[in-house]
Amino acid sequence: MKKNVLLISAVALLSHGLLAQTKQQKDSIKTIGLKEIIVSTTRAGDKTPVAYSNLNKEEIETRNIGQDLPYLLNFTPSLVATSDAGAGVGYTGMRIRGSDASRVNITINGIPFNDPESQGSFLVNVPDLSSSVNSIQIQRGVGTSTNGSGAFGASVNLETSAPSQDAFAEINNSFGSFGTRKHNVILNSGLINDKWSFEGRLSKIASDGYVDRSASNLKSYYLSGSYLANKTTIKALVFGGKEITHQAWYGTPEAILNNDADGIEAVIANNGVTEEQANNMRNDGRTFNWYTYENEVDDYTQDHYQLHLNQEISDKWSLNLSGHYTYGRGYFEQFKNDDNFSDYGLDNITVGSETIESSDIIRRRWLDNDFYGFTYGLNFNTSKLSTILGGGYHYFSGDHFGEIIWAQYAANMSLGDRYYDNVGVKKDFNTFLKANYQINDKFNLFGDLQLRKVNYHTVGIDSDQRVIATGDNYSFFNPKFGLTYQLSDNANLYASYAISNREPERNDFIDNSELPKHESMRDLEVGYKRNTKNYAVELNFYNMSYDNQLVLTGALNDVGSNVRTNVAKSYRRGIELNGGIKLSQQFDWNANVTFSQNKIENFTEVLYDYGAAWDEYNVVENGYKDSDIAFSPNVIAGSNFSYSPIEAFKISLLSKYVGKQYLDNTSNDDRTIDAYFVNNLQFTFNFKTKLIKDIGLNLLVNNLLDYEYESNGYTFGYSAGSDYVVRENYLYPQAGRNFLLALKLRF
């Protein structure tokens, strides 16, 4: 690991993608010239005093050869990507500045994408969306006001494909390790009569996964139509997907990853596993998957509909209006060994003198969701002042229910009966006013005031047979102010201060005996940027202070899920250094590094002691001061070193370092994810023929040095008296050396 530290210290000077800004500006001008719907309502600009990164179409296409969006963004500052199946396909996730997906706001053309109840972002529901994305902006910290749940770590804004001047047809095929393959067809009409443009895409992605029985079968589509008049642009989109993903949610016991035979036997003894599971633990090694049932899958379909209007009212005024509807439905199927009938609200079975209290059961737990609403943005621009009055209203209704589709013993039920059923309803309104005022040649003042009102309630029977009726109403005021000082034509200083509030998630309401408090965060950002012809550099300091942040306690609810509770004071503070340098005509280097501290002032861990005879229920509380926040590494670094011997050919060495992460909030070194340093090697080659407009070859070798590492995990513990203490860590192993080979043909 000392070698790793030496390697990453070299990349601590510079950052991702800033040399591409000039080209991004040209692309932006071209897009505006086509009067495409733009997302300026929620995006940061050159005079916005926040830390952000942009990815343009070319950068997205270079990385988009089969893996999910978090892996396309993996080399941006302060970001950690993870994959349940270990190969970057299926259920993937990301954390930015240590904040998980529920704290990272994602919008698509300004429309909220995060699930309104869990506030998570399940990108597996829209596989290969990246193939229809024109640009991505990541704002770290609170950022500027946006639609949907509050950004406590970052916001990610995706803009879908812009109209093309020329018609084309494109075919993409990728093949790689673990049976991974991606196929799509893209058709674009080009501009018809300088007014109309249409694009369509069909995609299929599949992978067996690195972990055993973690296969993914993903299908998606995208269809857009645009009308571009002199002062009016209308764009309609329909996109979505269907995913069938074998579950690898449970992770792998750390004892297996350490090849600890005694530890493996302890896990077997503590968890009452089947003989098949026990044999798998002893023999499968790093690819072990707890689930053995062949149809232990997540099966979900999600369709998105968007309609956007951009109206130029005058040379100073313009208006954006958008409407949206999302329909999601599906289930995850589980085989449960010897479950009690009482867990399903069923009576025991009496056969003669024998009473049967449990049975093997196959169940499906369903979601059926409707989400719709609108957004708006009224823009006013002069040479000194630009303002945006924006916001939106969104309504969500989600039905949660469970069915038993098979049972070894038939109790008082019919197959398909719902053993639980509850509904969550959420109403979300926000309005904001943003303004940039150019005071003089040097100073630009930024202000952003947002009012957000949220109403969430859920009622019914939960999966553990509890009657639930909970929720609350919230009114949030989120002000943001900042100042930019122009040092020269290519350098500036900026500072901003922002306050953000957010409501608890669905499980926070359900799993706590008392109503949880809403979270508040104060974000101070101070930075320096310089961008020249041959190099670019950005230095940013951030201090994010939380009141009542919701963190894991170690307690479990009735179905074994982690319970979160409010902690009074906590913070994340750090320095982000980003930059790029053109070393010569052939060599480019972009890199970034984040150094941070992430602390809870006072944390209470909750454990359970069941007594030596397993007949007690004692709650044990342990207090900690200035403990580290879980899943928040103190060092994150990325590097992209590229060599182009000719314009059409590029070789890139992509490196990522992630420091040690704690699995809980106790700063205990026995419960950690080890630091890791992973290198990927990529070859890209593009050329043309008379028949084919663009031929692209792309070879990506992931984890070049075949390094064994884990990127995510969890931990739990309990005791039965002082002589029987259990602490178990579960981790998500990532694939060793593997490859993806892609071919693009554009006609």
Order of alpha helices (4+ residues) and beta strands (2+ residues): alpha-alpha-beta-alpha-alpha-beta-beta-beta-beta-beta-beta-beta-beta-beta-beta-beta-beta-alpha-alpha-alpha-beta-beta-beta-beta-beta-beta-beta-beta-beta-beta-alpha-beta-beta-beta-beta-beta-beta-beta-beta-beta-beta-beta-beta-beta-beta
